[in-house]
Amino acid sequence: NAGVMQNPRHLVRRRGQEARLRCSPMKGHSHVYWYRQLPEEGLKFMVYLQKENIIDESGMPKERFSAEFPKEGPSILRIQQVVRGDSAAYFCASSPLGEENTIYFGEGSWLTVV
Amino acid sequence: AQKITQTQPGMFVQEKEAVTLDCTYDTSDPSYGLFWYKQPSSGEMIFLIYQGSYDQQNATEGRYSLNFQKARKSANLVISASQLGDSAMYFCAMRFSTGNQFYFGTGTSLTVIP
């Protein structure tokens, strides 16, 4: 049973470009979370999604960031017009329906903006 | 406001000895869960142990145990018989029954000395 799969593991973007990070949840998991980890800090919540539905986006920056979890395919975190401050590790996590305390993290995607 | 505090930025322990990593939290919510995660240098977040606020007994998972003192609002992680592979960052996290997100502390870097 594969775990939470994130790709790419490492991504380098120039300022102003777009970054797309993908997350495939564990089999049978219907909830996806995105977290951001800045250097020397703990993880900060960004967004919580179910299939085709954003449940909680209270941690998402108001501009340039968006997330989706379509009916088919992985969840996508999109960052438009990246800036140096977006450089961070982005973690995806998933949990099964009704078991929100059973949360498993992916290995993270490291975004570097140059 | 919910808050998780890890006051030890770095800890050292001799191989085969036990070590306690501190975690305190601040909340007025009566229902919550406490978690510990390990983040090795490779970056992935590995779930270690969970304690519910209404659990009567301290959680244990192999060499990991959680010293839960509800009145003091502390949830310290105890690692017994430390191994070299335990060297990593350790994060304490909290989730509330009424919310969707995890709140993470800033982490403690543990180094096991041979």
Interface residues (C-beta under 8 A of the other chain):
Chain A: Y33 Y35 E40 E41 G42 L43 K44 F45 Y48 I55 D56 S58 G59 A89 F91 A93 E100 N101 I103 Y104 F105 G106 E107 G108 W110
Chain B: I4 G33 Y37 S42 G43 E44 M45 I46 F47 Y50 G52 F91 A93 R95 G99 N100 Q101 F102 Y103 F104 G105 T106 G107
